[in-house]
């Protein structure tokens, strides 16, 4: 066996390995960042696919990470992504655009049966550095951020497009089509012993519902201390608010509001145990704007008021 046969024999790739290779090839070839958004629950089909979406699931750079630490800007980022999804309900092809904080990207839709199942964002770019820095400076002042610091961070993460757009377009479309086929094949695998047309629809709905609920839970756990609403959570999950409310109650067994309150009270119990913060301070820390309502909710879920809960250890 020669050295070529040795390589061919010992180097086999499954579909998830291939997707990982395609994505890494794009980042290395064009020196770009990739952000992927799961809409239909692709990541819930396979834990390894979930790992890939987690790796590329957010804009991981010093500028975007700092922006999202501000509560107002974090909510705006969620809403901006939702607006992008709605845009692809009308637009069938990729387009070049800019987020509300001035970062330019190329947006690609991933579709299955003409339904949007994922987004791929390629960036981050600037058309004109001088104009972009002025734009970021104005935005930073508007949202109460440090203009100097954010201008510096922005300049460190963006680049000019110094490659062939036609070449990038072909490579990213290869990824979009591959994800669509991977999604289709995994659904078929789970439907093979059933009536295919009906089973495919049911399996597709199952994975999407799994994603919606897990995405909502993850979002709540990370942001329960902020002002949350059903509308904002549904935007994050890319679904109708009424459908999310019904599905969440069906799967989890309690309403979204009750789940948010449960997360907040659990955190409040910890703060009551390990800090000397006042009840009012803890109320605000865990996301309640009204200390009286906080005490009432704490009593409802724990059977005692916060003051009595704290005294039990004394």
C-alpha positions as CSV (number, residue, x, y, z in Angstrom):
1,X,0.0,0.0,0.0
2,X,1.5,3.3,-1.0
3,X,1.3,6.5,1.0
4,X,-1.6,7.8,-0.9
5,X,-3.7,4.7,-0.2
6,X,-2.7,5.0,3.5
7,X,-4.1,8.6,3.6
8,X,-7.3,7.6,1.8
9,X,-7.9,4.6,3.9
10,X,-7.4,6.4,7.3
11,X,-9.1,9.7,6.5
12,X,-12.8,9.3,6.3
13,X,-15.3,12.1,6.9
14,X,-18.9,12.0,8.1
15,X,-21.4,14.7,7.1
16,X,-20.7,16.8,10.3
17,X,-17.0,16.6,9.7
18,X,-17.5,17.9,6.2
19,X,-19.6,20.8,7.4
20,X,-16.9,21.7,9.9
21,X,-14.2,21.5,7.2
22,X,-16.2,23.7,4.8
23,X,-16.7,26.4,7.5
24,X,-13.0,26.3,8.5
25,X,-12.0,26.6,4.9
26,X,-14.0,29.8,4.4
27,X,-12.5,31.5,7.5
28,X,-9.0,30.6,6.5
29,X,-9.3,31.3,2.8
30,X,-10.9,34.8,3.2
31,X,-9.9,35.8,6.8
32,X,-13.5,36.4,7.7
33,X,-15.8,35.6,10.7
34,X,-18.8,33.4,10.4
35,X,-22.0,33.8,12.4
36,X,-24.7,31.1,12.1
37,X,-28.3,31.3,13.4
38,X,-30.4,28.1,13.8
39,X,-34.0,28.8,13.0
40,X,-35.6,25.4,12.3
41,X,-33.9,23.3,15.0
42,X,-31.1,21.9,12.9
43,X,-28.8,21.9,15.9
44,X,-31.2,19.6,17.8
45,X,-30.8,16.8,15.2
46,X,-27.3,15.8,16.4
47,X,-25.1,16.9,19.3
48,X,-22.1,17.4,17.0
49,X,-24.2,19.8,14.8
50,X,-25.2,21.6,18.0
51,X,-21.5,22.0,18.8
52,X,-20.9,23.7,15.4
53,X,-23.8,26.1,15.8
54,X,-22.7,26.9,19.3
55,X,-19.2,27.7,18.0
56,X,-20.5,30.0,15.3
57,X,-23.6,31.0,17.1
58,X,-22.8,34.6,18.1
59,X,-20.5,37.5,17.0
60,X,-17.5,36.6,19.2
61,X,-15.4,39.7,19.0
62,X,-14.4,42.5,21.4
63,X,-16.7,45.1,19.8
64,X,-19.9,43.1,19.6
65,X,-19.3,41.4,23.0
66,X,-18.9,44.9,24.6
67,X,-22.0,46.2,22.9
68,X,-24.1,43.3,24.1
69,X,-23.1,43.9,27.7
70,X,-25.3,47.0,27.6
71,X,-28.9,45.9,28.3
72,X,-30.5,48.2,25.7
73,X,-28.0,47.2,23.0
74,X,-28.4,43.5,23.7
75,X,-32.2,43.8,23.1
76,X,-31.5,45.7,19.9
77,X,-29.2,43.0,18.7
78,X,-31.9,40.4,19.2
79,X,-34.5,42.6,17.4
80,X,-32.0,43.3,14.6
81,X,-31.6,39.5,13.9
82,X,-35.3,39.1,13.9
83,X,-35.7,41.9,11.4
84,X,-33.1,40.1,9.2
85,X,-35.1,36.9,9.3
86,X,-38.3,38.7,8.3
87,X,-36.4,40.3,5.4
88,X,-35.5,36.8,4.1
89,X,-39.2,36.0,3.9
90,X,-39.3,38.4,1.0
91,X,-35.7,38.3,-0.3
92,X,-34.5,34.9,-1.7
93,X,-30.9,35.8,-2.4
94,X,-27.9,36.9,-0.2
95,X,-27.3,40.6,0.3
96,X,-24.7,43.0,1.8
97,X,-25.9,45.0,4.8
98,X,-25.0,46.8,8.0
99,X,-26.2,46.3,11.6
100,X,-27.4,49.2,13.7
101,X,-24.0,49.6,15.2
102,X,-22.2,49.9,11.8
103,X,-20.8,46.4,11.2
104,X,-21.1,45.3,7.6
105,X,-21.8,41.7,6.7
106,X,-23.0,39.5,3.9
107,X,-26.2,37.7,4.8
108,X,-27.0,34.2,3.4
109,X,-30.3,32.3,3.7
110,X,-30.4,28.6,4.2
111,X,-33.6,27.1,3.0
112,X,-35.4,23.8,3.0
113,X,-38.7,23.3,1.1
114,X,-38.6,27.1,0.5
115,X,-38.6,27.7,4.3
116,X,-35.9,29.6,6.0
117,X,-34.1,27.2,8.3
118,X,-30.9,29.1,9.1
119,X,-28.9,32.2,8.5
120,X,-25.2,32.6,7.7
121,X,-23.5,36.0,8.2
122,X,-20.1,36.6,6.8
123,X,-18.1,39.6,8.1
124,X,-17.0,41.9,9.5
125,X,-16.4,44.6,7.0
126,X,-16.3,48.4,6.5
127,X,-16.8,50.3,3.2
128,X,-15.0,53.4,4.4
129,X,-13.1,53.3,7.7
130,X,-13.3,57.1,8.3
131,X,-17.1,57.3,7.7
132,X,-17.6,54.1,9.7
133,X,-15.7,55.4,12.7
134,X,-17.8,58.6,12.7
135,X,-20.9,56.4,12.6
136,X,-19.8,54.3,15.5
137,X,-18.9,57.3,17.5
138,X,-22.4,58.8,17.0
139,X,-24.0,55.5,17.9
140,X,-21.9,55.1,21.1
141,X,-22.9,58.6,22.3
142,X,-26.5,57.8,21.6
143,X,-26.5,54.7,23.7
144,X,-24.4,56.0,26.5
145,X,-21.2,54.1,25.6
146,X,-17.6,55.3,25.6
147,X,-17.1,56.7,22.1
148,X,-13.3,56.4,22.2
149,X,-13.2,52.8,23.4
150,X,-15.8,51.6,21.0
151,X,-14.2,53.3,18.0
152,X,-11.0,51.5,18.9
153,X,-12.7,48.2,19.3
154,X,-14.6,48.6,16.0
155,X,-11.4,49.4,14.1
156,X,-9.8,46.3,15.4
157,X,-12.4,43.9,14.2
158,X,-13.5,45.2,10.7
159,X,-11.6,44.9,7.4
160,X,-11.9,45.9,3.8
161,X,-13.2,43.3,1.4
162,X,-9.9,42.2,-0.2
163,X,-11.0,39.1,-1.9
164,X,-13.2,38.0,-4.8
165,X,-16.9,38.3,-3.8
166,X,-17.7,35.8,-6.6
167,X,-15.4,33.2,-5.1
168,X,-16.7,33.7,-1.6
169,X,-20.3,33.5,-2.9
170,X,-19.6,30.1,-4.4
171,X,-18.0,28.8,-1.2
172,X,-20.8,30.0,1.1
173,X,-23.5,28.8,-1.2
174,X,-21.9,25.4,-1.0
175,X,-22.2,25.5,2.8
176,X,-25.9,26.7,2.6
177,X,-26.8,23.9,0.2
178,X,-24.9,21.3,2.2
179,X,-26.7,22.3,5.4
180,X,-30.0,22.1,3.6
181,X,-29.2,18.6,2.3
182,X,-27.9,17.5,5.7
183,X,-31.1,18.6,7.3
184,X,-33.2,16.8,4.7
185,X,-31.2,13.6,5.0
186,X,-31.4,13.5,8.8
187,X,-35.2,14.0,8.6
188,X,-35.5,11.3,6.0
189,X,-33.5,8.9,8.2
190,X,-36.1,9.4,11.0
191,X,-39.0,9.1,8.6
192,X,-37.9,6.1,6.5
193,X,-40.3,3.6,8.0
194,X,-43.3,5.8,7.9
195,X,-45.3,7.5,5.2
196,X,-42.6,9.9,4.1
197,X,-44.5,13.0,3.2
198,X,-46.4,13.1,6.5
199,X,-43.5,11.8,8.6
200,X,-41.1,14.4,7.2
201,X,-43.4,17.2,8.1
202,X,-43.8,15.8,11.7
203,X,-40.1,15.2,12.2
204,X,-39.3,18.7,10.8
205,X,-41.8,20.2,13.2
206,X,-40.4,18.2,16.1
207,X,-36.8,19.5,15.7
208,X,-38.0,23.0,15.2
209,X,-40.2,22.8,18.4
210,X,-37.3,21.3,20.3
211,X,-35.1,24.2,19.2
212,X,-37.7,26.9,20.0
213,X,-38.2,25.7,23.6
214,X,-34.5,25.1,24.4
215,X,-33.6,28.4,22.9
216,X,-36.3,30.2,25.0
217,X,-35.1,28.5,28.2
218,X,-31.4,29.3,27.4
219,X,-32.3,33.0,26.7
220,X,-34.3,33.3,29.9
221,X,-31.6,31.8,32.0
222,X,-29.0,34.2,30.6
223,X,-31.3,37.3,30.8
224,X,-33.8,36.9,33.6
225,X,-32.3,39.8,35.5
226,X,-33.2,42.1,32.5
227,X,-36.7,43.3,31.5
228,X,-38.1,40.3,29.6
229,X,-41.3,40.1,27.5
230,X,-42.9,37.3,25.6
231,X,-42.5,39.4,22.4
232,X,-38.7,39.7,22.9
233,X,-38.2,36.0,23.7
234,X,-40.3,35.0,20.7
235,X,-38.1,37.3,18.5
236,X,-35.0,35.5,19.8
237,X,-36.6,32.2,18.9
238,X,-37.8,33.4,15.5
239,X,-41.4,32.4,16.1
240,X,-44.9,33.9,16.8
241,X,-45.4,34.9,20.5
242,X,-48.7,33.1,20.8
243,X,-47.2,29.9,19.4
244,X,-44.2,30.2,21.7
245,X,-46.5,30.6,24.7
246,X,-48.6,27.6,23.9
247,X,-45.6,25.4,23.0
248,X,-43.6,26.3,26.1
249,X,-46.5,25.5,28.4
250,X,-47.1,22.2,26.6
251,X,-43.4,21.1,26.8
252,X,-42.2,22.6,30.1
253,X,-45.5,22.4,32.0
254,X,-45.6,26.0,33.2
255,X,-46.0,29.4,31.5
256,X,-43.1,31.5,30.4
257,X,-43.9,34.1,33.0
258,X,-43.8,31.4,35.8
259,X,-40.5,30.1,34.4
260,X,-38.9,33.6,34.5
261,X,-40.1,34.1,38.0
262,X,-38.8,30.7,39.1
263,X,-35.3,31.6,37.7
264,X,-35.4,35.0,39.4
265,X,-36.5,33.5,42.8
266,X,-33.8,30.8,42.6
267,X,-31.2,33.5,42.1
268,X,-32.7,35.6,44.9
269,X,-32.4,32.7,47.3
270,X,-28.7,32.5,46.6
271,X,-28.3,36.2,47.2
272,X,-30.2,36.1,50.4
273,X,-27.9,33.3,51.6
274,X,-24.5,34.7,50.6
275,X,-24.9,38.5,50.6
276,X,-26.0,41.3,52.9
277,X,-27.9,43.1,50.1
278,X,-31.3,44.5,51.1
279,X,-34.5,43.0,49.9
280,X,-35.0,46.0,47.6
281,X,-31.5,45.6,46.2
282,X,-32.0,41.9,45.6
283,X,-35.3,42.5,44.0
284,X,-33.7,44.8,41.4
285,X,-30.7,42.5,41.0
286,X,-32.9,39.6,39.9
287,X,-35.1,41.6,37.6
288,X,-38.1,42.7,39.7
289,X,-38.9,46.4,39.4
290,X,-41.3,46.3,42.3
291,X,-39.9,45.0,45.7
292,X,-43.5,44.3,47.0
293,X,-44.3,42.1,44.0
294,X,-40.9,40.4,44.5
295,X,-41.8,39.6,48.1
296,X,-45.3,38.4,47.0
297,X,-43.8,36.1,44.3
298,X,-41.1,34.8,46.7
299,X,-43.8,33.9,49.2
300,X,-45.9,32.2,46.5
301,X,-43.0,30.0,45.3
302,X,-41.1,29.4,48.6
303,X,-43.9,29.5,51.1
304,X,-42.2,32.3,53.1
305,X,-41.3,36.0,52.6
306,X,-37.7,36.9,51.7
307,X,-37.1,38.3,55.2
308,X,-38.2,35.1,56.8
309,X,-36.2,33.0,54.4
310,X,-33.0,34.9,55.3
311,X,-33.7,34.6,59.1
312,X,-34.0,30.9,58.9
313,X,-30.2,30.6,58.8
314,X,-29.6,33.0,61.8
